[in-house]
């Protein structure tokens, strides 16, 4: 799920420590190459941004969204298409449209964890961490092995300064499926935080 691989930078870093050996960091103290959703972010999200082609000629995001919108018009009840469209809108920072797509998906499939996680991350991006967290915790209660929900809850905890809780959630996500992309990203965050904590000066 694309949205679960996105981090919303909320002005909270992991402490400003030096990165692990060989590990550069992106904005917010995150590992280099990790996708972000932030207006002032230098690195684009991995699936592109809204609008016409940039200087490198990348118009894939707009093309993908147009194709998904056509598929939705053809079958408005296709939950999978709505989820894909929500992800595409989210990665293009079209948050209101992402929220509508996920809401429609949840209305059609109320127990769909992906729709709920998507909505939670939209709310997080809009600054409503409390609603995002409560939604993610509800998903985890119903689906304790949902890797995306644990990963996304870690993002919320991290963005609100609860680094230890974030680390715990990333550890859980990594343990669910260490070989998946989300599992590897989760472990990279755990490793980064542990390196930073081990390098922090001890209080006298």
Beta strands, then each sheet from edge to edge (+ up, - down):
strand 1: 7-8
strand 2: 25-26
strand 3: 30-31
strand 4: 36-37
sheet 1: 1+ 4+
sheet 2: 2+ 3-
end
